[in-house]
Amino acid sequence: MFNKSSTSMAWVICLVFSVLTVIFAWQAQHFEIDASADTLLVDNNKHYILTQLADQRYGSEEFILIAFKPKNSQLFATENLNTVSSIGRKIETITRVKEVKSIVNMPIFTAADTVSADVKNLTWENQKFSESTLSLSLKKHPLYEGLLINDDQTAMSLQVVFKSDPKLEANKHDIINIKRHLLSRDLTQQELNTLEQLKTEQQSLNKQLEQARIDEIESIRSILKPYKKDGDFYLGGNNLLSYELIQIIESDLLLFGSLIILVVIVLLWFLFRQFSWIILPLVCCATSVVITIGLLAALSFKVTVISANVFALQIILSLAMIIHLIVHYQELVLKHTDWTHKQLVLATIKQKIKPCFYAGLTTTIGFGSLIFSGVQPVISFGWMMVVAMLVSFIVSLAFFPALLLALFNKQAFVKQHKQIENSMTATATFVKKQPKLIVVFSAIITIIGVLGCLKLTAENSFLNYFDESTDVRQELTYIDQEFGGSTPFDLLFDIPDEQIKAGLVISASTVQTVTAIQNMLANQQAIGAITSIADFTKIAQVVNGKPLTEYELTALYKSLDPSLQQALFGAYFSEKDNQIRISMRVQDSTANLNRADLLAEIHQQLSALGIEKQQYTLTGLFILYQDVLSRLVDSQILTILIVYGAMAITLMIIFSSFKVAWIALVPNLITTSVIMGILGIFAIPLDLMTITIAAVAMGISMDDTIHYVHRYLEEIKLNKTDSNEWVKRTNLSVGYALIYTTTVIVIGFGSLVFSNFVPSMLFGLLTSVAMIVALLTDITILPVLLKKYLGKRTA
């Protein structure tokens, strides 16, 4: 790569990378964090589009729920109601807040003498109902219980409803009107172009909205702070989830990025005891990260909870590649004491460029396999890692040697680690004396791993993403358990033609059908609060002492103020589409909740009620999340098959031998089966991060395998007779780099176990375990197989 007669090329390369770093550092200011719930979903699939259409039709409102559990045991005591009223008024001063609903300002229908259009004055603020009246009126209230008050009447809540941005709503309307065509056909090129323009506009609008939401959460917490002496407060809702995820992403990026850098510095000093071998890797890692961030910003990629570890991964993988170069440089220093610095650098690159290129290629393939997962956030993570690996590869094999050649003198000091030398020698001896034991043990743990894989599950919930000790987990769990669930789930019922009567808004038979569906849903263990148009008829029956006739219901509907008509009926009934929406929430904290079984039971019960599948549609975040979970196991199998297929082909190209390629795959097959087996045996569910571990482990561990096999083949060429010597010499050369890189990766990723975000914690822990297993297989079963099947190789 470098001309031996001059170091000018090295200076040119240093200058080029310096300029690129400055350019991409400027571009990096446009890099964004996106923690909205949509980043966990699949954008253009059927369920997503149907949910968006339903939200558009029924005017889905953005809101935050604030639960208040007063210290005064009398929930309806005047002081508690005044507290809620005071908080509500203060929150309403926030710019984007449309209204704050609570039991103090919502109409208490059952306290009235008759149901009529004039219900706005039936509020506690206007009527000052007594404690007993409120308690009786709100007990088993079909609209408020589970939303504004809990079942046990020990807590009440404020529903903070936000105004929608007209521009953003119009943009969403235009986007969904194009996407709805995907339900029946592919989009035309013109529609695709228009959609792209609309999405670009949406990104700009969303950026402003996301910052506003962050400010709103912080304002609400600030408003609540003085009232904490009166009771406990718990926040819930998608906005809170996004807010907390952003805090976690930012915290993890800063904390674990800093921690990994600190760990890297300590480890590099311990391993090499030279400042040059600390400064050079750090400069190269920093350059890789800055260029990658700038590139990702230019390509409009945003970091999500799934891809938050991209830069930690890049730092560690870049370092692993650089360590291989340093160790080889040091090996040449000991072997050729008379060589100049330039000769050492050039020889290092010349001899290591092939294995490093192959290792970088296989790692990129490992991450690239995620692109075929079928799960959008995982696909984005795969693309981001492909970009990161390409940058790291170029920086490690061009910028690192250029810096070393241009700015540093010969690094003659080599720190000897006798413990590593002794362990590598002992391992070579063990391979020589106990090959059968190694094969048997490897087979046993592989079989156990495969059996564990059969127990893999994807059942999970948003609540499980947060450590139990965190405030957000406690808040979301309280809201989930006490206020009717946390995951929206809707059933859209198309009114049959035979139930539609001219002149009537809704017929009695339709109300009966909806009531039957709602009662069935209420009997499902995990279903929390349920609301539909049938609830209003229940209230009318309590107030009037008898059910409203279908004609009375129609008359009442027509007499209501348009805004009240929308509030009471519009969210649950579409007169234009002859469709009724039954809105519910699923309690994610339900013990042994199985979403697939719940959906199957609902379908079965609806069939038992005589309702055919074409008469209803299931939508909402619950359906979207379950759709993602249902894909995870299949996606895991698909990505593993793809990565192994791609690796096998790549290895055959690299080593020009089917036999060598097969041997190189074995340690990684064992590693993958062990990691997936751990997930199954310990009932760790697949989620949007753990699904990536197999590909990540495969990609990273294959690096060490390639370096080992490449060096082993080199030893065969140097010493064609003694296979035992091949193993020992390989262990005492590349074995050092394997130990060093594994140590860096294990400790670096191991630091993630301290994250409050459970998927990140599991990702770090399992990746560390994978690397330990990969190291052990690379220095045991791999040389056993190489000796057996390449023992007579002479070329």
C-alpha positions in Angstrom: 0.0 0.0 0.0 2.9 2.3 0.7 5.9 3.0 -1.5 9.0 1.8 0.4 11.0 4.7 -0.9 8.9 7.4 0.6 6.5 8.2 3.4 4.8 10.9 1.4 1.9 8.7 0.7 1.4 8.2 4.4 1.2 12.0 4.9 -1.3 12.3 2.1 -3.5 9.6 3.6 -3.4 11.3 7.0 -4.3 14.6 5.4 -7.2 13.1 3.5 -8.6 11.4 6.6 -8.2 14.6 8.6 -10.2 16.6 6.0 -12.9 13.8 5.9 -13.1 13.8 9.6 -13.7 17.6 9.7 -16.3 17.4 6.9 -18.3 14.6 8.5 -18.0 16.1 12.0 -19.8 19.1 10.6 -22.4 16.8 9.0 -22.8 14.9 12.3 -24.7 17.9 13.8 -27.7 16.7 11.7 -27.7 13.2 13.3 -30.8 12.5 15.2 -32.3 10.2 17.9 -35.7 8.8 17.2 -37.4 7.0 20.1 -41.0 7.1 18.9 -43.0 3.9 19.1 -43.1 3.8 15.3 -39.4 3.0 15.2 -40.3 -0.4 16.8 -42.9 -1.2 14.1 -43.0 -2.1 10.4 -43.9 0.9 8.3 -45.7 -0.4 5.3 -47.3 -3.6 6.3 -51.1 -4.2 6.3 -51.7 -3.9 10.0 -49.8 -0.5 10.2 -51.8 0.9 7.3 -55.1 -0.3 8.8 -54.2 1.2 12.2 -53.3 4.6 10.6 -56.6 4.6 8.7 -58.6 3.8 11.9 -56.8 6.6 13.7 -57.6 9.0 10.9 -61.3 7.9 10.8 -61.9 8.1 14.6 -59.7 11.1 15.4 -57.2 9.3 17.6 -55.9 11.9 20.2 -52.4 12.2 21.5 -52.5 12.2 25.3 -50.5 11.5 28.5 -52.1 10.0 31.6 -51.1 11.2 35.0 -52.3 9.0 37.9 -52.6 10.6 41.3 -52.7 8.5 44.4 -53.4 10.8 47.3 -52.0 10.3 50.8 -55.5 11.2 52.1 -57.3 7.8 52.0 -60.6 9.6 51.2 -60.1 9.8 47.4 -63.0 12.3 46.9 -62.0 14.6 49.7 -62.3 18.2 48.6 -58.6 18.8 49.1 -57.7 16.0 46.7 -60.2 17.2 44.0 -58.9 20.8 44.4 -55.3 19.4 43.9 -56.4 17.7 40.7 -58.2 20.8 39.5 -55.2 23.1 40.3 -52.8 20.8 38.5 -55.1 20.6 35.5 -55.4 24.3 35.2 -51.6 24.7 35.3 -51.0 22.0 32.7 -53.5 23.6 30.4 -51.2 26.7 30.2 -48.7 24.5 28.2 -48.9 25.7 24.6 -49.8 22.4 22.9 -52.3 21.2 25.5 -55.8 21.1 24.2 -57.6 20.1 27.5 -57.0 18.2 30.7 -59.8 15.7 31.5 -60.4 14.5 35.0 -63.3 13.6 37.3 -63.5 17.3 38.4 -64.3 18.7 35.0 -65.9 15.8 33.1 -69.7 15.4 33.2 -71.0 13.0 35.8 -73.9 11.6 33.7 -75.2 9.3 36.3 -75.7 12.2 38.8 -78.3 13.7 36.4 -82.0 13.1 36.4 -82.2 12.5 32.7 -80.0 12.1 29.7 -80.1 15.2 27.5 -77.9 17.3 25.3 -77.2 19.6 28.3 -74.5 17.7 30.1 -71.6 20.1 30.2 -72.6 21.5 33.5 -72.8 18.1 35.2 -69.2 18.4 36.6 -67.9 18.5 40.1 -66.4 22.0 39.5 -69.9 23.3 38.7 -72.0 21.1 41.0 -69.7 20.2 43.9 -71.1 16.7 44.2 -70.7 15.1 47.6 -68.1 12.3 48.2 -70.8 9.7 48.4 -72.4 10.9 45.1 -69.1 10.8 43.3 -68.3 7.4 44.7 -71.6 5.9 43.7 -71.8 7.6 40.3 -68.3 6.5 39.3 -68.4 3.0 40.6 -68.3 0.7 37.5 -68.5 3.7 35.3 -68.3 2.4 31.7 -66.5 5.5 30.4 -64.4 6.8 33.3 -63.4 3.7 35.3 -60.0 2.6 34.1 -59.3 6.0 32.5 -60.0 8.7 35.1 -60.4 6.6 38.2 -59.2 3.1 39.1 -61.4 0.2 40.1 -60.7 0.4 43.8 -61.2 4.1 43.9 -57.8 4.7 45.5 -56.4 6.9 42.7 -57.7 9.2 39.9 -56.0 10.5 36.9 -55.6 13.5 34.6 -55.8 12.8 30.9 -53.7 15.5 29.2 -54.9 15.8 25.6 -52.7 17.6 23.1 -53.6 19.7 20.1 -52.7 18.3 16.7 -50.5 20.3 14.3 -52.8 21.1 11.2 -49.8 20.8 8.9 -48.7 17.5 10.3 -52.2 16.1 10.3 -52.6 17.1 6.7 -49.3 15.5 5.9 -50.3 12.3 7.6 -53.6 12.3 5.8 -51.9 12.6 2.4 -49.4 9.8 3.3 -52.0 7.4 4.5 -54.2 8.1 1.5 -51.3 7.0 -0.7 -50.3 4.0 1.5 -53.9 2.7 1.6 -53.4 1.6 -2.0 -50.8 -0.9 -0.7 -53.7 -2.9 0.7 -54.8 -3.9 -2.8 -51.9 -3.0 -5.2 -48.4 -1.8 -5.6 -47.8 2.0 -5.7 -47.1 3.7 -9.0 -43.8 5.5 -9.6 -45.6 8.9 -9.3 -47.1 7.8 -5.9 -43.8 6.7 -4.7 -42.2 10.0 -5.6 -45.0 11.9 -3.9 -44.7 9.7 -0.8 -41.0 10.4 -0.6 -41.6 14.1 -0.7 -44.3 13.8 1.9 -42.0 11.8 4.2 -39.3 14.4 3.9 -41.7 17.1 4.9 -43.0 14.9 7.7 -39.4 14.4 9.1 -39.0 18.2 9.4 -42.4 18.6 11.1 -41.7 15.6 13.5 -38.3 17.0 14.5 -40.1 20.1 15.9 -42.8 18.0 17.5 -40.3 15.6 19.2 -38.6 18.5 20.9 -41.9 19.9 22.0 -42.9 16.6 23.5 -39.7 16.4 25.5 -40.2 20.0 26.8 -43.8 19.1 27.7 -42.9 16.1 29.8 -40.3 18.1 31.7 -42.9 20.9 32.2 -45.4 18.5 33.5 -42.9 16.9 35.9 -42.0 20.4 37.1 -45.7 21.3 37.7 -46.2 18.1 39.7 -43.2 18.5 41.9 -44.7 20.9 44.5 -47.8 18.5 44.8 -45.8 15.4 45.7 -46.4 16.2 49.4 -50.1 15.4 48.7 -49.6 12.0 47.1 -47.8 9.9 44.5 -47.8 10.6 40.8 -47.4 8.1 37.9 -47.1 9.1 34.2 -48.0 6.9 31.3 -48.6 7.0 27.5 -46.6 6.8 24.3 -45.1 10.2 24.8 -43.7 9.2 28.1 -42.3 6.0 26.6 -40.6 7.9 23.8 -39.3 10.5 26.3 -37.8 7.8 28.6 -36.3 5.9 25.6 -34.6 9.1 24.4 -33.2 9.6 27.9 -31.9 6.0 28.0 -30.4 6.3 24.5 -28.6 9.5 25.3 -27.5 8.2 28.7 -26.2 4.9 27.2 -24.4 6.7 24.4 -22.7 9.0 26.8 -22.2 6.7 29.7 -21.2 3.5 28.0 -19.4 5.3 25.2 -17.2 6.9 27.9 -17.0 3.7 29.9 -15.9 1.7 26.9 -13.2 4.3 26.0 -11.9 4.2 29.6 -11.9 0.4 29.5 -10.1 0.5 26.2 -7.4 2.8 27.5 -6.8 0.7 30.6 -6.7 -2.6 28.6 -4.4 -1.2 25.9 -2.0 0.1 28.6 -2.1 -3.3 30.4 -1.6 -5.3 27.2 1.1 -3.1 25.5 2.5 -0.7 28.1 3.2 2.0 25.4 1.4 5.3 24.9 1.7 5.0 21.1 -0.4 1.8 21.2 -3.1 3.8 23.2 -3.1 7.0 21.2 -3.1 5.4 17.8 -6.1 3.1 18.3 -8.1 5.8 20.1 -7.5 8.3 17.2 -8.5 5.7 14.7 -11.6 4.6 16.6 -12.7 8.3 17.1 -12.1 9.0 13.4 -14.2 5.9 12.5 -17.1 7.0 14.7 -17.1 10.6 13.6 -17.1 9.7 9.9 -19.8 7.1 10.4 -22.1 9.5 12.3 -21.6 12.0 9.5 -22.4 9.4 6.8 -25.4 8.1 8.6 -26.7 11.7 9.0 -26.2 12.3 5.3 -28.0 9.1 4.5 -30.9 10.2 6.9 -30.5 7.3 9.3 -31.6 8.0 12.9 -30.4 6.1 16.0 -33.2 4.2 17.8 -33.3 2.0 20.8 -32.3 -0.9 18.5 -29.3 0.8 17.0 -28.1 2.8 20.0 -25.2 0.4 20.4 -23.9 0.9 16.8 -21.0 3.2 17.9 -20.0 1.0 20.9 -19.9 -1.9 18.5 -17.9 0.1 16.0 -15.3 1.2 18.6 -14.8 -2.4 19.8 -14.7 -3.9 16.3 -12.3 -1.3 15.0 -10.1 -1.9 18.0 -10.2 -5.6 17.5 -8.9 -5.2 13.9 -6.2 -2.7 15.0 -5.1 -5.1 17.8 -4.4 -7.8 15.3 -2.2 -5.3 13.4 -0.3 -4.2 16.5 0.3 -7.8 17.7 1.6 -8.8 14.3 3.9 -5.7 14.2 5.3 -6.7 17.6 5.8 -10.2 16.3 7.8 -8.9 13.4 9.8 -6.7 15.8 10.9 -9.7 17.8 11.6 -11.8 14.7 13.4 -9.1 12.7 15.4 -6.9 15.1 17.3 -5.3 12.2 14.2 -4.1 10.3 13.4 -0.4 10.1 10.1 1.1 11.2 9.0 1.5 7.6 9.8 -2.1 6.8 7.9 -3.3 9.9 4.8 -1.3 9.0 4.8 -2.3 5.3 5.3 -6.0 6.2 2.5 -5.8 8.8 0.1 -4.5 6.3 1.2 -6.8 3.5 0.9 -9.9 5.7 -2.3 -8.9 7.5 -4.3 -7.2 4.8 -5.8 -10.4 3.6 -7.0 -11.9 6.9 -8.1 -8.4 8.1 -10.0 -7.9 4.8 -11.6 -11.3 5.1 -12.5 -10.7 8.7 -14.0 -7.3 8.0 -15.9 -8.8 5.1 -17.4 -11.6 7.1 -18.3 -9.2 9.9 -20.1 -7.0 7.4 -21.9 -10.0 6.0 -23.0 -11.0 9.5 -24.5 -7.6 10.1 -25.8 -7.4 6.5 -27.8 -10.5 7.0 -30.1 -8.4 9.3 -31.2 -6.5 6.2 -33.3 -9.6 5.3 -34.9 -10.0 8.7 -38.2 -8.4 7.5 -38.4 -6.3 10.7 -37.8 -2.6 9.8 -35.8 -1.4 12.9 -33.6 -4.4 12.6 -33.1 -3.8 8.9 -32.0 -0.2 9.7 -29.6 -1.5 12.3 -28.2 -3.9 9.8 -27.6 -1.1 7.2 -26.0 1.2 9.9 -23.6 -1.5 10.9 -22.7 -2.2 7.3 -21.8 1.4 6.9 -19.9 1.4 10.2 -17.9 -1.7 9.3 -16.9 -0.4 5.9 -15.6 2.8 7.5 -13.8 1.0 10.3 -12.2 -1.4 7.7 -10.9 1.5 5.6 -9.7 3.5 8.7 -7.9 0.5 10.2 -6.1 -0.6 7.1 -5.3 2.8 5.7 -5.3 5.5 8.3 -3.8 3.5 11.1 -0.7 2.4 9.2 -0.4 5.9 7.7 -0.4 7.5 11.2 2.0 4.8 12.4 4.4 5.4 9.5 4.2 9.2 9.4 4.1 10.2 13.0 5.8 7.5 15.0 9.2 5.9 15.3 10.0 2.2 15.6 8.0 0.7 18.5 10.7 -1.8 19.6 9.3 -2.5 23.1 7.1 -5.6 23.4 5.4 -6.4 26.6 5.6 -10.1 27.4 2.6 -11.8 29.0 3.9 -15.1 30.3 0.5 -16.2 31.5 -0.9 -15.9 28.0 2.1 -17.7 26.5 1.8 -20.5 29.1 -2.0 -20.8 28.5 -1.6 -21.0 24.7 1.1 -23.6 25.0 -1.0 -25.6 27.4 -4.0 -25.4 25.1 -1.9 -26.7 22.2 -0.8 -29.6 24.4 -4.4 -30.3 25.4 -5.4 -30.3 21.7 -2.7 -32.8 21.0 -3.5 -35.2 23.9 -7.3 -34.9 24.2 -8.8 -34.4 20.7 -11.7 -36.9 21.3 -12.6 -35.3 24.6 -12.8 -31.9 22.8 -15.0 -33.3 20.0 -17.3 -35.0 22.5 -17.7 -32.0 24.7 -18.2 -29.7 21.7 -20.9 -32.1 20.4 -22.7 -32.1 23.8 -22.9 -28.4 24.2 -24.0 -28.0 20.6 -26.8 -30.5 21.1 -27.9 -28.8 24.4 -27.8 -25.5 22.5 -30.0 -26.8 19.7 -32.5 -28.3 22.2 -32.6 -24.9 23.9 -33.3 -23.3 20.6 -36.6 -25.3 20.4 -37.8 -23.3 23.4 -37.3 -19.9 21.8 -40.1 -17.5 22.3 -40.8 -14.0 21.2 -43.4 -13.1 23.9 -42.5 -9.8 25.4 -43.8 -6.4 26.4 -42.7 -2.8 26.4 -42.7 -2.9 30.3 -40.0 -5.6 30.2 -37.7 -3.3 28.3 -37.0 -1.4 31.5 -35.3 -2.6 34.6 -37.7 -3.2 37.5 -35.9 -0.7 39.7 -36.4 2.2 37.3 -39.0 4.9 37.9 -40.3 4.5 34.4 -41.0 0.8 34.9 -42.8 1.5 38.1 -44.8 4.3 36.6 -45.8 2.3 33.5 -46.7 -0.8 35.6 -48.9 1.2 37.9 -50.8 2.8 35.0 -51.0 -0.6 33.3 -52.4 -2.3 36.4 -54.6 0.4 37.9 -55.8 2.3 34.8 -56.9 -0.3 32.4 -53.8 -1.2 30.6 -51.1 0.5 28.5 -51.3 -1.0 25.0 -54.1 0.3 22.7 -56.1 -2.4 20.9 -59.2 -1.7 18.8 -61.8 -3.9 17.2 -63.6 -2.3 14.2 -67.0 -3.8 13.6 -68.7 -3.3 10.2 -72.4 -3.1 10.8 -74.2 -5.8 8.7 -76.7 -4.6 6.1 -79.5 -6.3 7.8 -78.9 -4.3 11.0 -79.0 -0.9 9.2 -82.4 0.8 9.4 -83.4 4.0 7.5 -83.7 7.0 9.7 -81.8 5.5 12.6 -78.3 6.2 13.6 -77.8 2.8 15.2 -80.4 0.0 15.5 -81.2 -1.9 18.7 -79.8 -5.1 17.1 -76.4 -3.4 16.5 -76.2 -2.2 20.1 -77.0 -5.8 21.2 -74.2 -7.2 18.9 -71.7 -4.6 20.1 -72.6 -5.3 23.7 -72.1 -9.0 23.2 -68.7 -8.4 21.7 -67.7 -6.1 24.5 -68.8 -8.5 27.2 -66.8 -11.3 25.5 -63.7 -9.1 25.4 -64.1 -8.0 29.0 -63.9 -11.7 30.0 -60.4 -12.0 28.5 -57.9 -11.9 31.4 -55.4 -9.4 29.8 -58.0 -6.9 28.5 -58.3 -3.9 30.7 -60.5 -0.9 30.0 -63.0 -1.2 27.2 -65.1 1.6 25.7 -67.6 1.6 22.9 -70.9 3.3 22.0 -72.7 0.6 24.0 -71.3 2.3 27.2 -73.3 5.4 26.5 -76.5 3.4 26.3 -75.6 1.8 29.6 -75.3 5.2 31.2 -78.6 6.2 29.7 -80.2 3.1 31.1 -78.9 3.9 34.6 -80.1 7.5 34.4 -83.5 6.9 32.8 -84.2 3.7 34.7 -84.7 1.9 31.3 -82.8 1.5 28.1 -83.1 4.2 25.4 -85.0 3.1 22.4 -83.2 3.2 19.1 -85.4 6.2 18.2 -84.5 8.0 21.5 -80.8 7.3 20.9 -81.0 8.7 17.4 -82.8 11.8 18.6 -80.2 12.4 21.3 -77.4 11.9 18.9 -78.9 14.5 16.5 -79.4 17.0 19.3 -75.9 17.0 20.7 -73.5 19.8 20.2 -71.0 18.8 17.4 -68.1 18.9 19.7 -69.9 16.8 22.4 -71.2 14.5 19.6 -67.6 13.9 18.6 -66.5 13.3 22.2 -69.3 10.9 23.0 -69.9 9.2 19.7 -67.3 10.2 17.1 -64.5 8.2 18.7 -66.5 5.0 18.6 -68.9 5.3 15.7 -68.5 6.3 12.0 -71.9 7.1 10.5 -70.4 7.5 7.1 -68.8 4.1 7.1 -71.4 2.3 9.2 -68.7 1.1 11.4 -68.3 0.9 15.2 -65.0 1.0 17.1 -64.6 -0.9 20.3 -61.5 0.6 22.0 -59.6 -1.3 24.6 -56.3 -1.5 26.3 -54.2 -4.6 27.0 -52.6 -4.9 30.4 -49.0 -5.8 29.6 -48.2 -6.7 33.2 -50.7 -9.6 33.1 -48.9 -12.7 34.4 -48.1 -15.3 31.6 -49.6 -13.1 29.0 -49.4 -14.7 25.5 -50.5 -12.3 22.8 -50.8 -14.9 20.1 -53.1 -17.1 22.3 -55.2 -14.0 23.3 -55.7 -13.1 19.6 -56.6 -16.7 18.8 -59.1 -16.8 21.6 -60.7 -13.5 20.5 -61.1 -14.8 16.9 -62.6 -18.0 18.2 -65.1 -16.3 20.5 -66.1 -13.8 17.8 -66.8 -16.8 15.5 -68.9 -18.4 18.3 -71.0 -15.1 18.4 -71.7 -15.6 14.7 -69.4 -12.8 13.5 -67.4 -13.6 10.5 -63.8 -12.5 9.9 -64.7 -10.1 7.1 -67.1 -8.2 9.5 -64.3 -7.0 11.8 -60.8 -5.7 11.8 -58.3 -5.7 14.7 -55.9 -2.7 14.8 -53.9 -0.7 17.3 -50.4 -0.8 18.8 -51.1 -4.2 20.3 -51.7 -5.7 16.9 -48.7 -3.9 15.4 -46.4 -5.1 18.2 -47.7 -8.6 18.0 -47.1 -8.6 14.3 -43.5 -7.7 14.9 -43.1 -10.4 17.7 -44.6 -13.0 15.4 -42.0 -12.2 12.8 -39.0 -12.5 15.2 -38.6 -16.3 15.4 -39.0 -16.7 11.7 -36.7 -13.7 11.1 -34.1 -15.2 13.5 -34.1 -18.5 11.5 -34.0 -16.7 8.2 -31.1 -14.4 9.2 -29.1 -17.3 10.6 -29.6 -19.3 7.4 -28.6 -16.3 5.3 -25.5 -15.5 7.4 -24.3 -19.1 7.3 -24.9 -19.5 3.6 -23.1 -16.2 2.9 -20.3 -17.1 5.3 -19.8 -20.6 3.7 -19.6 -19.1 0.2 -17.2 -16.3 1.4 -15.0 -18.8 3.2 -14.8 -21.0 0.2 -13.7 -18.0 -1.9 -11.2 -16.9 0.8 -9.5 -20.2 1.3 -10.3 -21.8 -2.1 -11.3 -25.0 -0.3 -14.6 -26.5 0.6 -13.0 -28.5 3.4 -11.3 -25.4 5.1 -14.6 -23.5 4.8 -16.5 -26.2 6.5 -14.0 -26.5 9.3 -14.0 -22.7 9.8 -17.8 -22.7 10.2 -17.9 -25.3 13.0 -16.7 -23.1 15.9 -19.2 -20.5 14.9 -22.0 -23.0 14.6 -21.2 -24.1 18.1 -21.1 -20.4 19.3 -24.5 -19.6 17.7 -26.2 -22.7 19.0 -24.9 -22.0 22.6 -26.2 -18.4 22.5 -29.6 -19.3 21.0 -29.8 -22.2 23.5 -29.1 -19.8 26.4 -32.0 -17.7 25.2 -34.3 -20.7 25.1 -33.2 -22.5 28.2 -33.4 -19.4 30.4 -36.6 -18.2 28.8 -35.1 -15.0 27.5 -37.6 -13.8 24.9 -36.4 -12.7 21.5 -36.9 -9.0 21.0 -35.7 -6.4 18.5 -32.2 -6.4 20.0 -31.7 -10.0 21.1 -32.7 -11.1 17.5 -29.5 -9.4 16.3 -27.2 -11.3 18.7 -26.8 -14.4 16.5 -25.7 -12.4 13.5 -23.5 -10.1 15.6 -21.9 -13.1 17.4 -21.3 -14.9 14.1 -19.9 -11.8 12.4 -17.5 -11.0 15.3 -16.4 -14.5 16.2 -15.7 -15.3 12.5 -13.0 -12.6 12.6 -10.9 -14.6 15.1 -11.6 -17.9 13.2 -10.3 -16.4 10.0 -7.2 -15.0 11.6 -6.5 -18.4 13.2 -7.1 -20.5 10.1 -5.1 -18.0 7.9 -2.1 -18.2 10.3 -2.5 -22.0 10.6 -2.2 -22.4 6.8 0.8 -20.1 6.9 2.5 -22.4 9.5 1.8 -25.4 7.3 3.8 -23.7 4.5 6.6 -22.9 6.9 6.8 -26.3 8.5 5.3 -29.1 6.4 5.8 -32.1 8.7 4.8 -31.5 12.4 1.0 -30.7 12.8 1.5 -30.3 16.6 4.0 -27.6 15.9 1.5 -25.9 13.6 -1.0 -25.6 16.5 1.6 -24.4 19.0 3.1 -21.8 16.7 -0.4 -20.5 15.7 -1.4 -20.2 19.3 1.8 -18.3 20.2 1.3 -15.9 17.4 -2.3 -15.1 16.5 -3.4 -16.5 19.9 -2.2 -13.4 21.6 -4.4 -11.2 19.4 -7.4 -13.6 20.0 -6.9 -13.2 23.8 -6.5 -9.4 23.5 -9.5 -8.8 21.2 -11.7 -11.1 23.2 -10.8 -9.4 26.4 -11.5 -6.0 24.9 -14.9 -7.1 23.5 -16.0 -9.0 26.6 -15.2 -6.2 29.0 -16.5 -3.5 26.6 -19.8 -5.2 25.9 -19.9 -6.5 29.5 -20.3 -2.9 30.7 -23.7 -2.8 29.1 -25.0 -5.1 31.8 -25.3 -1.9 34.0 -27.8 -0.3 31.5 -31.4 0.3 32.7 -32.6 -0.7 29.3 -33.0 -4.5 29.5 -32.5 -5.3 25.8 -29.1 -3.4 25.9 -28.2 -5.3 29.0 -29.0 -8.7 27.5 -27.2 -7.7 24.3 -24.0 -6.8 26.1 -24.2 -9.9 28.3 -24.9 -12.4 25.5 -22.4 -10.9 23.2 -19.7 -11.2 25.9 -20.7 -14.9 26.4 -20.6 -15.4 22.7 -17.1 -14.1 22.4 -15.8 -16.3 25.3 -17.4 -19.4 23.7 -16.0 -18.3 20.3 -12.5 -18.0 21.7 -12.6 -21.4 23.4 -13.9 -23.1 20.3 -11.2 -21.3 18.1 -8.4 -22.7 20.3 -9.8 -26.1 20.9 -12.2 -27.7 18.4 -10.9 -25.6 15.5 -7.3 -26.9 15.7 -8.5 -30.4 16.3 -10.4 -30.3 13.0 -7.6 -28.6 11.2 -5.1 -31.2 12.4 -7.4 -34.1 11.5 -8.5 -32.9 8.0 -5.5 -30.9 7.0 -2.8 -33.0 8.7 -1.3 -34.2 5.4 -1.6 -30.9 3.6 1.7 -29.9 2.1 0.8 -26.7 0.3 
